[in-house]
């Protein structure tokens, strides 16, 4: 079975349940990693946590989800980041973040990083996002790009999602440069159209899915699926819609779930158009439940 390494930041998550707040965990790459593990994939999550009780709770929870936590490093002076989700009546979400001093920001500067890199570079698939880059200092971003080179040199592949959060970046120009550098190292590109339009400064007459696909292709990405929200996704020259029109409860983590379903299917040898349908099914299940990673249930589409 293909070995997957996902690099990023997993955080404590506050989500509202009625008049109360529920403490869980989430983060774009963590969400994808958990869904991949539930789909039966061997997944290692590479990040950093603290030595505090909250960090130990996260390690325990992630391990219980089936993630290999051996690549999680420890920063004794920092703790995990925290975010809170609020949703409007249409299920659209907004976030508040407390992550400026999180342990994950020091991932490539901590003791044990050489061991982590040596293990990660043997992955069949390395997965990360623009948020993975955003939380890192410049030297950390360079280390992650070097890891991409190492994975590809050994015959592995790299998957990248352009999850753009402007508040995490010092400027749009810095984010754009990092994103373009990542795209050039990408075997499977998973851009969201709105994020790419916001970041790439495309001309007004070229702000559509085909333009995003063409931009990524020109930068070097090999396989590209442009995510269009409720409209589905663009695969090659064809829009692949979801199988049903849903009224979401919470759209948190929809794109992350799609990524997991798509990557799982592609690793199984399923063609891109059909892999997109697998991604849509998983994303559709997620958005009908609260939280970015709902608890697994018998009706969850994990038996693909």
Backbone as CSV, one residue per row, in Angstrom:
resi,resn,N_x,N_y,N_z,CA_x,CA_y,CA_z,C_x,C_y,C_z
1,UNK,0.847,-1.205,0.000,0.000,0.000,0.000,0.874,1.244,0.000
2,UNK,0.436,2.266,-0.751,1.181,3.509,-0.812,1.279,4.145,0.570
3,UNK,2.434,4.709,0.872,2.652,5.390,2.148,2.504,6.884,1.926
4,UNK,1.691,7.527,2.763,1.391,8.952,2.638,1.968,9.695,3.834
5,UNK,2.631,10.822,3.575,3.062,11.742,4.625,2.378,13.078,4.377
6,UNK,1.694,13.580,5.390,1.002,14.865,5.308,1.712,15.834,6.253
7,UNK,2.047,17.019,5.741,2.794,18.018,6.512,1.906,19.231,6.756
8,UNK,1.827,19.679,7.997,1.027,20.867,8.267,0.856,21.118,9.746
9,UNK,-0.258,21.765,10.073,-0.538,22.130,11.460,-1.912,21.622,11.867
10,UNK,-1.947,20.819,12.922,-3.205,20.418,13.529,-3.432,21.248,14.785
11,UNK,-4.648,21.721,14.959,-4.931,22.645,16.050,-6.103,22.173,16.904
12,UNK,-6.246,22.793,18.041,-7.458,22.660,18.834,-8.570,23.428,18.125
13,UNK,-9.763,22.841,18.077,-10.886,23.447,17.362,-12.049,23.688,18.306
14,UNK,-12.564,24.905,18.322,-13.785,25.233,19.039,-14.909,25.376,18.019
15,UNK,-15.942,24.561,18.151,-17.100,24.663,17.260,-18.363,24.771,18.113
16,UNK,-19.299,25.596,17.664,-20.503,25.845,18.443,-21.510,24.716,18.262
17,UNK,-22.038,24.251,19.372,-23.116,23.274,19.385,-24.235,23.869,20.231
18,UNK,-25.244,24.409,19.586,-26.293,25.102,20.315,-25.736,26.332,21.004
19,UNK,-25.947,26.417,22.317,-25.453,27.565,23.079,-24.051,27.335,23.631
20,UNK,-23.453,26.193,23.320,-22.170,25.832,23.914,-21.099,25.661,22.835
21,UNK,-19.862,25.576,23.301,-18.727,25.349,22.405,-18.129,23.977,22.687
22,UNK,-17.822,23.258,21.630,-17.221,21.932,21.741,-15.751,22.018,21.367
23,UNK,-14.886,21.389,22.150,-13.456,21.372,21.870,-13.105,20.101,21.109
24,UNK,-12.538,20.273,19.938,-12.101,19.141,19.126,-10.754,19.446,18.513
25,UNK,-10.532,18.975,17.307,-9.272,19.246,16.623,-9.550,19.399,15.139
26,UNK,-8.661,20.105,14.456,-8.819,20.306,13.028,-7.643,21.070,12.461
27,UNK,-7.761,21.432,11.215,-6.682,22.051,10.454,-6.700,21.423,9.072
28,UNK,-6.434,22.191,8.036,-6.702,21.697,6.682,-6.004,20.382,6.366
29,UNK,-4.705,20.315,6.607,-3.984,19.084,6.279,-4.319,17.959,7.259
30,UNK,-4.573,18.311,8.521,-4.970,17.279,9.484,-6.295,16.652,9.075
31,UNK,-7.249,17.479,8.642,-8.533,16.949,8.199,-8.337,15.939,7.071
32,UNK,-7.526,16.316,6.085,-7.254,15.414,4.963,-6.594,14.135,5.439
33,UNK,-5.634,14.260,6.353,-4.919,13.084,6.856,-5.872,12.124,7.568
34,UNK,-6.768,12.652,8.388,-7.703,11.793,9.116,-8.642,11.076,8.152
35,UNK,-9.171,11.798,7.176,-10.047,11.139,6.204,-9.293,10.045,5.442
36,UNK,-8.060,10.304,5.068,-7.271,9.283,4.366,-7.071,8.052,5.238
37,UNK,-6.809,8.268,6.527,-6.649,7.133,7.435,-7.958,6.358,7.568
38,UNK,-9.075,7.056,7.651,-10.370,6.378,7.729,-10.676,5.597,6.454
39,UNK,-10.132,6.051,5.350,-10.299,5.346,4.074,-9.374,4.130,3.967
40,UNK,-8.565,3.906,4.997,-7.712,2.727,5.028,-6.291,2.960,4.591
41,UNK,-5.913,4.217,4.366,-4.559,4.521,3.927,-3.593,4.602,5.113
42,UNK,-2.338,4.240,4.861,-1.293,4.418,5.852,-0.792,5.847,5.790
43,UNK,-1.055,6.634,6.842,-0.776,8.069,6.821,0.056,8.462,8.038
44,UNK,1.158,9.134,7.772,1.958,9.742,8.835,1.716,11.245,8.806
45,UNK,1.481,11.836,9.989,1.283,13.278,10.055,2.539,13.919,10.618
46,UNK,3.127,14.826,9.844,4.360,15.503,10.240,4.031,16.918,10.694
47,UNK,4.238,17.183,11.974,3.963,18.496,12.542,4.733,18.597,13.849
48,UNK,4.455,19.659,14.607,5.023,19.792,15.946,3.928,20.178,16.919
49,UNK,4.004,19.623,18.113,3.126,19.963,19.220,3.992,20.290,20.432
50,UNK,3.342,20.668,21.522,4.080,20.962,22.738,4.205,19.753,23.638
51,UNK,4.620,20.015,24.869,4.717,18.962,25.881,3.602,19.102,26.914
52,UNK,2.580,19.867,26.593,1.493,20.173,27.507,0.368,19.144,27.403
53,UNK,-0.612,19.266,28.275,-1.714,18.306,28.313,-2.573,18.368,27.052
54,UNK,-2.799,19.573,26.520,-3.579,19.676,25.293,-2.883,18.946,24.142
55,UNK,-1.570,19.088,24.064,-0.817,18.408,23.001,-0.920,16.898,23.139
56,UNK,-0.862,16.413,24.365,-0.985,14.972,24.564,-2.379,14.483,24.189
57,UNK,-3.386,15.310,24.468,-4.751,14.957,24.063,-4.843,14.846,22.546
58,UNK,-4.200,15.764,21.834,-4.221,15.714,20.371,-3.489,14.482,19.859
59,UNK,-2.333,14.187,20.404,-1.602,12.983,19.975,-2.465,11.732,20.148
60,UNK,-3.103,11.635,21.294,-3.941,10.470,21.568,-5.098,10.382,20.588
61,UNK,-5.760,11.506,20.347,-6.904,11.520,19.438,-6.482,11.176,18.010
62,UNK,-5.369,11.716,17.558,-4.922,11.453,16.186,-4.495,10.005,16.007
63,UNK,-3.838,9.472,17.018,-3.459,8.067,16.955,-4.696,7.181,16.917
64,UNK,-5.722,7.543,17.689,-6.960,6.769,17.697,-7.650,6.808,16.337
65,UNK,-7.408,7.849,15.556,-7.969,7.944,14.204,-7.180,7.114,13.190
66,UNK,-6.073,6.535,13.626,-5.290,5.701,12.734,-4.072,6.375,12.149
67,UNK,-3.770,7.605,12.569,-2.588,8.289,12.062,-1.333,7.772,12.755
68,UNK,-0.270,7.660,11.976,1.053,7.408,12.540,1.562,8.741,13.076
69,UNK,1.820,8.828,14.371,2.245,10.084,14.985,3.747,10.118,15.258
70,UNK,4.491,9.192,14.680,5.931,9.127,14.954,6.700,10.302,14.356
71,UNK,6.106,11.033,13.427,6.782,12.181,12.818,6.357,13.502,13.448
72,UNK,5.650,13.440,14.572,5.275,14.661,15.300,6.398,15.007,16.271
73,UNK,7.002,16.170,16.080,8.083,16.627,16.940,7.519,17.408,18.124
74,UNK,8.373,17.621,19.135,7.933,18.284,20.365,8.717,19.563,20.595
75,UNK,7.993,20.649,20.783,8.585,21.917,21.201,8.213,22.129,22.666
76,UNK,9.183,22.050,23.573,8.853,22.128,24.999,8.381,23.507,25.443
77,UNK,8.574,24.523,24.595,8.255,25.894,24.986,6.979,26.435,24.346
78,UNK,6.332,25.624,23.492,5.142,26.115,22.788,3.997,25.125,22.924
79,UNK,2.822,25.585,22.539,1.625,24.766,22.605,0.951,24.729,21.228
80,UNK,-0.088,23.912,21.056,-0.788,23.910,19.780,-1.576,25.192,19.555
81,UNK,-1.824,25.500,18.283,-2.684,26.617,17.948,-4.141,26.282,18.243
82,UNK,-4.982,27.325,18.224,-6.401,27.188,18.503,-7.184,27.989,17.475
83,UNK,-8.309,27.443,17.017,-9.209,28.229,16.176,-10.649,27.937,16.547
84,UNK,-11.512,28.904,16.258,-12.943,28.778,16.527,-13.705,28.974,15.227
85,UNK,-14.759,28.174,15.052,-15.586,28.225,13.847,-16.957,28.786,14.197
86,UNK,-17.404,29.753,13.407,-18.782,30.223,13.468,-19.411,30.003,12.101
87,UNK,-20.655,29.585,12.056,-21.337,29.362,10.784,-22.590,30.229,10.708
88,UNK,-22.898,30.671,9.479,-24.111,31.455,9.274,-25.278,30.512,8.933
89,UNK,-26.489,31.033,8.718,-27.624,30.146,8.451,-27.488,29.286,7.210
90,UNK,-26.598,29.657,6.285,-26.384,28.862,5.072,-25.255,27.852,5.228
91,UNK,-24.671,27.782,6.424,-23.601,26.833,6.660,-22.225,27.351,6.299
92,UNK,-22.143,28.605,5.809,-20.838,29.166,5.494,-20.121,29.524,6.786
93,UNK,-18.813,29.331,6.806,-18.099,29.465,8.058,-17.157,30.657,8.066
94,UNK,-16.881,31.128,9.274,-15.837,32.118,9.494,-15.004,31.627,10.669
95,UNK,-13.768,32.099,10.725,-12.824,31.548,11.690,-12.194,32.651,12.529
96,UNK,-11.875,32.306,13.770,-11.000,33.103,14.613,-9.807,32.237,14.978
97,UNK,-8.596,32.813,14.937,-7.381,32.023,15.135,-6.538,32.567,16.283
98,UNK,-5.931,31.637,17.023,-4.915,31.942,18.023,-3.777,30.953,17.777
99,UNK,-2.903,31.303,16.839,-1.884,30.339,16.400,-0.517,30.988,16.195
100,UNK,-0.366,32.247,16.570,0.860,32.974,16.266,2.115,32.380,16.881
101,UNK,1.980,31.691,18.001,3.146,31.100,18.679,3.010,29.589,18.779
102,UNK,2.353,28.983,17.830,2.130,27.537,17.905,3.420,26.757,17.662
103,UNK,3.459,25.564,18.208,4.641,24.712,18.066,4.927,24.362,16.610
104,UNK,3.884,24.212,15.797,4.078,23.790,14.406,4.918,24.763,13.605
105,UNK,4.956,26.022,14.024,5.762,27.008,13.309,7.256,26.696,13.385
106,UNK,7.651,25.926,14.372,9.065,25.599,14.556,9.423,24.203,14.029
107,UNK,8.548,23.604,13.247,8.706,22.210,12.847,10.096,21.883,12.338
108,UNK,10.624,22.695,11.425,11.899,22.361,10.797,13.107,22.888,11.567
109,UNK,12.875,23.375,12.789,13.973,23.873,13.609,14.116,23.108,14.921
110,UNK,13.338,22.048,15.087,13.313,21.327,16.361,14.238,20.118,16.355
111,UNK,14.696,19.671,17.523,15.450,18.417,17.599,14.622,17.274,17.017
112,UNK,15.283,16.424,16.253,14.599,15.307,15.624,14.156,15.569,14.208
113,UNK,14.370,16.806,13.713,13.884,17.120,12.370,14.606,16.312,11.297
114,UNK,15.880,16.026,11.487,16.601,15.243,10.485,16.007,13.838,10.361
115,UNK,15.652,13.261,11.482,15.004,11.937,11.456,13.646,12.025,10.772
116,UNK,12.908,13.077,11.071,11.599,13.257,10.452,11.726,13.383,8.942
117,UNK,12.670,14.186,8.481,12.854,14.385,7.040,13.278,13.080,6.374
118,UNK,14.175,12.337,7.012,14.640,11.078,6.427,13.492,10.094,6.264
119,UNK,12.560,10.099,7.206,11.402,9.219,7.087,10.413,9.741,6.060
120,UNK,10.185,11.051,6.049,9.189,11.630,5.152,9.603,11.534,3.691
121,UNK,10.882,11.598,3.408,11.311,11.609,2.006,11.110,10.263,1.310
122,UNK,10.795,9.224,2.071,10.519,7.918,1.467,9.043,7.732,1.137
123,UNK,8.235,8.767,1.319,6.796,8.659,1.081,6.498,8.424,-0.398
124,UNK,5.450,7.686,-0.640,4.936,7.562,-2.005,4.150,8.809,-2.399
125,UNK,3.549,9.471,-1.404,2.814,10.708,-1.650,3.038,11.654,-0.481
126,UNK,3.498,12.865,-0.790,3.664,13.930,0.201,2.563,14.960,-0.038
127,UNK,1.840,15.311,1.021,0.699,16.219,0.903,0.935,17.433,1.802
128,UNK,0.735,18.640,1.246,0.803,19.846,2.064,-0.026,20.930,1.408
129,UNK,-0.134,22.084,2.071,-0.980,23.159,1.572,-0.254,24.489,1.705
130,UNK,-0.896,25.516,1.172,-0.335,26.859,1.317,-0.338,27.293,2.779
131,UNK,-1.273,26.774,3.577,-1.241,27.063,5.013,-0.018,26.417,5.653
132,UNK,0.348,25.209,5.201,1.571,24.569,5.715,2.770,25.490,5.530
133,UNK,2.814,26.187,4.397,3.903,27.129,4.128,3.732,28.416,4.912
134,UNK,2.484,28.882,5.056,2.230,30.173,5.691,2.696,30.215,7.134
135,UNK,2.574,29.108,7.842,2.915,29.129,9.269,4.416,29.031,9.504
136,UNK,5.183,28.705,8.467,6.617,28.497,8.617,7.403,29.769,8.338
137,UNK,8.535,29.962,9.012,9.442,31.043,8.636,10.099,30.709,7.296
138,UNK,10.769,31.671,6.653,11.358,31.422,5.331,12.249,30.185,5.270
139,UNK,13.056,29.964,6.305,13.941,28.793,6.282,13.132,27.499,6.384
140,UNK,12.010,27.540,7.086,11.144,26.365,7.157,10.491,26.079,5.822
141,UNK,10.065,27.127,5.114,9.490,26.928,3.779,10.526,26.312,2.849
142,UNK,11.749,26.806,2.928,12.812,26.248,2.081,13.020,24.768,2.393
143,UNK,12.947,24.401,3.668,13.121,22.997,4.055,11.990,22.137,3.519
144,UNK,10.774,22.668,3.528,9.644,21.905,2.998,9.766,21.742,1.487
145,UNK,10.206,22.777,0.790,10.429,22.646,-0.651,11.528,21.614,-0.938
146,UNK,12.568,21.621,-0.119,13.634,20.632,-0.291,13.102,19.226,-0.080
147,UNK,12.188,19.066,0.886,11.573,17.754,1.111,10.793,17.312,-0.121
148,UNK,10.103,18.237,-0.770,9.390,17.903,-2.016,10.362,17.354,-3.053
149,UNK,11.493,18.032,-3.213,12.510,17.562,-4.168,12.974,16.155,-3.814
150,UNK,13.187,15.903,-2.534,13.682,14.591,-2.094,12.658,13.494,-2.377
151,UNK,11.396,13.780,-2.095,10.344,12.795,-2.359,10.293,12.465,-3.845
152,UNK,10.308,13.481,-4.678,10.205,13.260,-6.122,11.450,12.550,-6.665
153,UNK,12.613,12.849,-6.093,13.845,12.199,-6.542,13.806,10.699,-6.282
154,UNK,13.057,10.295,-5.271,12.923,8.868,-4.942,11.736,8.211,-5.663
155,UNK,11.067,8.966,-6.517,9.951,8.402,-7.272,8.591,8.637,-6.666
156,UNK,8.527,9.361,-5.546,7.243,9.685,-4.940,6.593,10.871,-5.628
157,UNK,5.370,11.162,-5.206,4.624,12.279,-5.778,4.279,13.296,-4.697
158,UNK,3.969,14.508,-5.150,3.636,15.613,-4.250,2.252,16.130,-4.609
159,UNK,1.386,16.306,-3.599,0.058,16.907,-3.772,0.016,18.201,-2.981
160,UNK,-0.570,19.242,-3.602,-0.563,20.578,-3.000,-1.910,21.245,-3.175
161,UNK,-2.397,21.871,-2.082,-3.658,22.615,-2.053,-3.328,24.085,-1.764
162,UNK,-3.914,24.990,-2.550,-3.597,26.424,-2.430,-4.455,27.138,-1.395
163,UNK,-4.643,26.558,-0.257,-5.527,27.092,0.780,-4.978,28.435,1.278
164,UNK,-5.550,29.527,0.799,-4.993,30.871,1.033,-5.730,31.570,2.163
165,UNK,-4.985,31.935,3.208,-5.513,32.715,4.320,-4.661,33.985,4.416
166,UNK,-5.138,35.118,3.864,-4.310,36.329,3.794,-3.710,36.755,5.124
167,UNK,-4.452,36.558,6.228,-3.945,37.025,7.525,-2.690,36.292,7.980
168,UNK,-2.402,35.149,7.377,-1.209,34.396,7.762,0.048,34.878,7.045
169,UNK,-0.110,35.779,6.078,1.012,36.193,5.241,1.340,37.662,5.458
170,UNK,2.618,37.984,5.336,3.030,39.383,5.464,2.563,40.213,4.283
171,UNK,2.396,39.578,3.119,1.892,40.273,1.940,1.382,39.251,0.938
172,UNK,0.506,39.714,0.044,0.021,38.842,-1.017,1.156,38.418,-1.937
173,UNK,2.115,39.296,-2.146,3.235,38.973,-3.029,4.061,37.819,-2.474
174,UNK,4.289,37.822,-1.167,5.039,36.728,-0.544,4.271,35.423,-0.662
175,UNK,2.964,35.475,-0.422,2.133,34.274,-0.546,2.131,33.770,-1.981
176,UNK,2.025,34.688,-2.947,1.989,34.291,-4.357,3.295,33.616,-4.762
177,UNK,4.417,34.160,-4.312,5.709,33.563,-4.659,5.843,32.167,-4.083
178,UNK,5.413,31.987,-2.831,5.491,30.664,-2.200,4.566,29.680,-2.901
179,UNK,3.373,30.143,-3.246,2.411,29.274,-3.922,2.957,28.834,-5.280
180,UNK,3.494,29.772,-6.032,4.018,29.427,-7.357,5.186,28.453,-7.256
181,UNK,6.023,28.614,-6.245,7.133,27.689,-6.055,6.618,26.287,-5.723
182,UNK,5.570,26.226,-4.928,4.979,24.925,-4.598,4.339,24.279,-5.824
183,UNK,3.637,25.075,-6.617,2.988,24.528,-7.816,4.022,23.881,-8.731
184,UNK,5.184,24.489,-8.837,6.238,23.945,-9.712,6.728,22.582,-9.255
185,UNK,6.456,22.223,-8.000,6.889,20.936,-7.447,5.724,19.961,-7.296
186,UNK,4.590,20.276,-7.919,3.345,19.552,-7.675,3.054,18.526,-8.757
187,UNK,2.764,17.302,-8.312,2.294,16.257,-9.215,0.776,16.235,-9.295
188,UNK,0.120,16.471,-8.154,-1.346,16.522,-8.108,-1.741,17.840,-7.467
189,UNK,-2.269,18.745,-8.283,-2.671,20.057,-7.806,-4.150,20.087,-7.475
190,UNK,-4.482,20.682,-6.323,-5.860,20.706,-5.825,-6.281,22.139,-5.512
191,UNK,-6.221,23.040,-6.498,-6.547,24.433,-6.221,-8.038,24.670,-6.044
192,UNK,-8.374,25.617,-5.187,-9.728,26.146,-5.089,-9.783,27.424,-5.914
193,UNK,-10.779,27.560,-6.763,-10.801,28.661,-7.720,-10.748,30.019,-7.036
194,UNK,-11.526,30.224,-5.981,-11.567,31.531,-5.338,-10.213,31.902,-4.743
195,UNK,-9.524,30.929,-4.151,-8.212,31.202,-3.574,-7.207,31.571,-4.650
196,UNK,-7.254,30.879,-5.786,-6.287,31.169,-6.833,-6.546,32.527,-7.476
197,UNK,-7.803,32.854,-7.679,-8.129,34.168,-8.248,-7.686,35.276,-7.292
198,UNK,-7.914,35.093,-5.999,-7.517,36.101,-5.017,-6.005,36.275,-4.966
199,UNK,-5.295,35.198,-5.189,-3.844,35.211,-5.008,-3.073,35.530,-6.276
200,UNK,-3.559,35.058,-7.420,-2.751,35.098,-8.641,-2.870,36.394,-9.423
201,UNK,-3.797,37.254,-9.053,-3.979,38.522,-9.766,-4.234,38.276,-11.250
202,UNK,-5.155,37.353,-11.546,-5.498,37.050,-12.926,-6.265,38.212,-13.544
203,UNK,-6.138,38.420,-14.865,-6.925,39.458,-15.534,-8.417,39.212,-15.346
204,UNK,-9.188,40.272,-15.375,-10.623,40.162,-15.137,-11.308,39.238,-16.125
205,UNK,-10.774,39.160,-17.346,-11.399,38.317,-18.373,-10.881,36.882,-18.356
206,UNK,-10.090,36.525,-17.344,-9.528,35.175,-17.284,-9.642,34.595,-15.879
207,UNK,-10.725,34.927,-15.204,-10.898,34.453,-13.830,-11.908,33.319,-13.793
208,UNK,-11.567,32.232,-14.461,-12.435,31.066,-14.464,-11.600,29.828,-14.219
209,UNK,-12.273,28.678,-14.118,-11.585,27.442,-13.759,-10.523,27.068,-14.786
210,UNK,-10.828,27.284,-16.068,-9.860,26.938,-17.106,-8.597,27.777,-16.976
211,UNK,-8.752,29.059,-16.621,-7.585,29.918,-16.452,-6.727,29.460,-15.274
212,UNK,-7.386,29.042,-14.188,-6.636,28.509,-13.039,-5.887,27.249,-13.441
213,UNK,-6.579,26.337,-14.124,-5.926,25.110,-14.592,-4.724,25.434,-15.469
214,UNK,-4.892,26.341,-16.403,-3.814,26.671,-17.330,-2.640,27.326,-16.616
215,UNK,-2.931,28.151,-15.615,-1.848,28.787,-14.855,-1.028,27.740,-14.114
216,UNK,-1.709,26.811,-13.456,-1.000,25.760,-12.725,-0.208,24.870,-13.685
217,UNK,-0.797,24.566,-14.810,-0.106,23.733,-15.787,1.154,24.427,-16.302
218,UNK,1.061,25.720,-16.576,2.207,26.467,-17.072,3.332,26.534,-16.046
219,UNK,2.975,26.527,-14.764,3.987,26.570,-13.711,4.617,25.202,-13.445
220,UNK,4.032,24.126,-13.983,4.661,22.816,-13.854,3.840,21.737,-13.203
221,UNK,2.650,22.048,-12.694,1.810,21.003,-12.091,1.386,19.998,-13.157
222,UNK,1.340,18.739,-12.789,1.105,17.679,-13.778,-0.362,17.266,-13.876
223,UNK,-1.037,17.159,-12.761,-2.447,16.760,-12.728,-3.185,17.780,-11.881
224,UNK,-4.242,18.362,-12.415,-4.867,19.513,-11.765,-6.370,19.309,-11.687
225,UNK,-6.917,19.483,-10.493,-8.356,19.452,-10.272,-8.726,20.787,-9.630
226,UNK,-9.512,21.597,-10.325,-9.886,22.913,-9.816,-11.214,22.786,-9.077
227,UNK,-11.202,23.053,-7.781,-12.402,22.920,-6.951,-13.264,24.173,-7.071
228,UNK,-14.572,23.962,-7.292,-15.510,25.052,-7.580,-16.605,25.170,-6.535
229,UNK,-16.383,24.651,-5.342,-17.413,24.709,-4.310,-18.599,23.842,-4.679
230,UNK,-19.796,24.378,-4.495,-21.010,23.615,-4.753,-21.203,23.237,-6.206
231,UNK,-20.475,23.883,-7.126,-20.600,23.569,-8.554,-19.804,22.331,-8.956
232,UNK,-18.960,21.819,-8.063,-18.176,20.627,-8.393,-16.719,20.958,-8.601
233,UNK,-16.134,20.425,-9.666,-14.724,20.674,-9.942,-14.472,20.530,-11.437
234,UNK,-13.381,21.124,-11.881,-12.947,20.988,-13.270,-11.854,19.938,-13.329
235,UNK,-12.079,18.888,-14.124,-11.082,17.851,-14.366,-10.826,17.832,-15.871
236,UNK,-9.592,18.099,-16.265,-9.271,18.269,-17.683,-10.160,19.385,-18.237
237,UNK,-11.023,19.074,-19.188,-11.897,20.093,-19.783,-13.354,19.931,-19.374
238,UNK,-13.615,19.120,-18.351,-14.989,18.784,-17.997,-15.302,19.149,-16.552
239,UNK,-16.457,19.782,-16.344,-16.942,20.025,-14.991,-17.572,18.736,-14.466
240,UNK,-17.101,18.276,-13.308,-17.677,17.104,-12.652,-18.490,17.614,-11.475
241,UNK,-19.829,17.577,-11.564,-20.658,18.127,-10.488,-20.830,17.123,-9.351
242,UNK,-21.236,17.587,-8.175,-21.619,16.649,-7.118,-22.833,15.843,-7.565
243,UNK,-23.041,14.703,-6.943,-24.166,13.846,-7.323,-25.498,14.398,-6.854
244,UNK,-25.477,15.313,-5.870,-26.717,15.875,-5.339,-26.474,17.313,-4.906
245,UNK,-27.525,18.125,-4.975,-27.474,19.497,-4.472,-27.901,19.471,-3.007
246,UNK,-27.023,19.923,-2.122,-27.258,19.831,-0.687,-27.365,21.218,-0.074
247,UNK,-28.074,21.300,1.030,-28.106,22.522,1.832,-27.233,22.277,3.050
248,UNK,-25.996,22.788,3.040,-25.037,22.382,4.070,-25.370,22.910,5.452
249,UNK,-24.972,22.120,6.436,-25.028,22.539,7.831,-23.764,23.301,8.190
250,UNK,-22.639,22.827,7.681,-21.334,23.410,8.010,-20.375,23.050,6.888
251,UNK,-19.869,24.056,6.178,-18.962,23.783,5.053,-17.510,23.622,5.483
252,UNK,-17.241,23.698,6.777,-15.858,23.542,7.259,-15.278,22.209,6.801
253,UNK,-14.107,22.249,6.223,-13.409,21.020,5.879,-13.891,20.340,4.623
254,UNK,-14.794,20.974,3.858,-15.304,20.316,2.650,-14.198,20.066,1.638
255,UNK,-13.378,21.082,1.390,-12.289,20.909,0.435,-11.250,19.907,0.896
256,UNK,-11.013,19.858,2.202,-10.050,18.899,2.754,-10.552,17.474,2.567
257,UNK,-11.854,17.276,2.772,-12.452,15.957,2.567,-12.402,15.569,1.100
258,UNK,-12.704,16.519,0.216,-12.595,16.233,-1.215,-11.183,15.782,-1.557
259,UNK,-10.188,16.501,-1.044,-8.794,16.131,-1.324,-8.527,14.685,-0.933
260,UNK,-8.987,14.305,0.270,-8.734,12.947,0.745,-9.388,11.913,-0.157
261,UNK,-10.660,12.142,-0.497,-11.348,11.190,-1.358,-10.691,11.081,-2.719
262,UNK,-10.318,12.216,-3.275,-9.692,12.214,-4.600,-8.342,11.502,-4.571
263,UNK,-7.502,11.852,-3.602,-6.168,11.245,-3.530,-6.257,9.748,-3.264
264,UNK,-7.160,9.355,-2.382,-7.354,7.924,-2.111,-7.724,7.183,-3.395
265,UNK,-8.647,7.744,-4.149,-9.087,7.083,-5.370,-7.985,7.038,-6.420
266,UNK,-7.232,8.104,-6.527,-6.146,8.122,-7.521,-5.058,7.115,-7.150
267,UNK,-4.767,6.988,-5.868,-3.778,5.991,-5.445,-4.264,4.569,-5.712
268,UNK,-5.578,4.407,-5.763,-6.156,3.101,-6.073,-6.234,2.847,-7.577
269,UNK,-5.782,3.796,-8.369,-5.782,3.625,-9.818,-7.060,4.057,-10.498
270,UNK,-7.952,4.727,-9.768,-9.206,5.209,-10.341,-8.930,6.447,-11.183
271,UNK,-9.580,6.553,-12.330,-9.372,7.671,-13.248,-9.798,8.984,-12.605
272,UNK,-9.195,10.123,-13.044,-9.465,11.401,-12.385,-10.939,11.782,-12.277
273,UNK,-11.739,11.608,-13.340,-13.147,12.002,-13.272,-13.902,11.202,-12.211
274,UNK,-13.646,9.911,-12.150,-14.300,9.082,-11.135,-13.738,9.357,-9.746
275,UNK,-12.445,9.685,-9.673,-11.856,10.049,-8.381,-12.500,11.318,-7.844
276,UNK,-12.833,12.241,-8.745,-13.515,13.469,-8.309,-14.870,13.150,-7.698
277,UNK,-15.555,12.169,-8.243,-16.857,11.783,-7.678,-16.694,11.189,-6.285
278,UNK,-15.625,10.436,-6.075,-15.334,9.920,-4.729,-15.108,11.090,-3.778
279,UNK,-14.345,12.088,-4.228,-14.118,13.272,-3.404,-15.404,14.011,-3.089
280,UNK,-16.272,14.149,-4.094,-17.554,14.829,-3.862,-18.399,14.101,-2.825
281,UNK,-18.429,12.778,-2.881,-19.253,12.027,-1.924,-18.785,12.260,-0.499
282,UNK,-17.479,12.241,-0.297,-16.967,12.442,1.054,-17.207,13.885,1.512
283,UNK,-16.970,14.840,0.640,-17.215,16.240,0.999,-18.692,16.472,1.299
284,UNK,-19.576,15.842,0.521,-21.005,15.992,0.746,-21.435,15.446,2.096
285,UNK,-20.826,14.341,2.506,-21.140,13.781,3.826,-20.682,14.732,4.927
286,UNK,-19.497,15.339,4.753,-18.936,16.221,5.775,-19.790,17.462,5.975
287,UNK,-20.248,18.086,4.896,-20.932,19.365,5.044,-22.334,19.240,5.638
288,UNK,-22.821,18.026,5.768,-24.126,17.824,6.389,-24.023,17.545,7.883
289,UNK,-22.835,17.776,8.446,-22.597,17.552,9.866,-21.739,18.688,10.411
290,UNK,-21.850,19.000,11.705,-21.043,20.088,12.265,-19.586,19.668,12.446
291,UNK,-18.690,20.652,12.299,-17.275,20.405,12.519,-16.548,20.026,11.247
292,UNK,-15.243,20.292,11.230,-14.441,20.027,10.034,-14.219,18.539,9.807
293,UNK,-14.161,17.756,10.882,-13.997,16.304,10.765,-15.058,15.645,11.646
294,UNK,-16.262,15.437,11.135,-17.303,14.803,11.954,-16.882,13.405,12.402
295,UNK,-17.422,12.976,13.508,-17.155,11.614,13.966,-17.608,10.620,12.907
296,UNK,-16.810,9.587,12.727,-17.161,8.570,11.741,-18.473,7.891,12.132
297,UNK,-19.211,7.462,11.114,-20.517,6.844,11.344,-20.758,5.803,10.265
298,UNK,-21.708,4.886,10.471,-21.951,3.831,9.473,-22.298,4.364,8.095
299,UNK,-22.890,5.562,8.028,-23.280,6.074,6.710,-22.153,6.868,6.039
300,UNK,-21.007,6.957,6.671,-19.885,7.695,6.068,-19.330,6.932,4.872
301,UNK,-19.004,7.627,3.789,-18.539,6.958,2.558,-17.056,6.625,2.608
302,UNK,-16.656,5.840,3.594,-15.254,5.457,3.712,-14.952,4.101,3.094
303,UNK,-15.952,3.439,2.553,-15.736,2.122,1.949,-15.789,2.238,0.422
304,UNK,-14.825,2.997,-0.117,-14.801,3.210,-1.576,-13.843,2.220,-2.207
